[in-house]
Amino acid sequence: MVKELAGAHDVTPKVAVAKNLKSMRLHGFQVTPEADHLKARKTVLVNSDCAIVLAAPTARKVDYFYKNADCDEMIFVHKGTGRLRSLLGTLEFK
């Protein structure tokens, strides 16, 4: 049950270089860790259909529930363990 709406958090990616064709190497495991999982998100690749985001959240619990109302999100955890809480229930991962 939703207790309150705390306002919107814009996760729209900011494009640094439009129409960039230069090859780049991404150092994904060197992304700066941040406590909050929304603030930890760093968009590295984006087009009109998809955005690839890297994140290294460190907080174990947050006092809010985040739902992307604009699009679907797929979360891939490369390393670590945790608990993903969603509208459909809780999913433990290792």
C-alpha angles and dihedrals in degrees: 000000000000110000098184143343109239096192137269127304112203111225095171107139118245111224110222097189119019118218092003114180097174116119114242136182116227118214095202098171090056094064111131112257117235130182099233114067093216095050090045092063115110116183110217104168128026142167134160092283107033144025124198112209130188122204140170105193115184104185115101095205136021127197095228140057117234122208123176103224095182103056147352121275130207116201120205116187111202097184138000136047133261151123125277112206116199141160087267095053140273125314121196115208134188 
